[in-house]
Amino acid sequence: MLELAYAEATTEMRNYEALLNKLDMKLEEVVKVDPSPTNTAYMNFLLTTCVFGSPLEGLVSILPCFWSYAEIALEHQDKLKDNHVEIYVEWAKVYTTDEYLNLVEELKAFTDDMASEINYERLEKIFLMASRYEYMFWDMAYNLEKWPI
């Protein structure tokens, strides 16, 4: 389970660092930016779930993030061909690679296999909450959410 999550995170981070290099930015600079209110709440939810929940609950809490990026990228894959913003296309294409899509499928299958009647309701609640936060994350980015002054 941890191998799958590590593989996904490593794939994503390699891509982000390559894109930041193209923008002449460093990861150290980016992490100094204060996250938005929604991003802060989402991170706190993930951290709390991972720290105080079981490893499976932690994995279920991050699954909607992996899954939504794959679904959104696949839905818009054809539109990438006409997009002239090279750095955006490079970023989005990572989520349509066989490597990424296979990781998402493995994570989904693993969580399905590990879920039982005993913990299904708890896992469902975590998954739904994380899915809501994932929606709010995309909405926050679209609306350029900032902290009130």
PyMOL commands that set and color helices and strands:
alter all, ss='L'
color gray80, all
select helices_A, chain A and resi 2-22+27-30+37-52+55-75+77-80+86-96+98-114+120-142
alter helices_A, ss='H'
color red, helices_A
deselect
rebuild
show_as cartoon
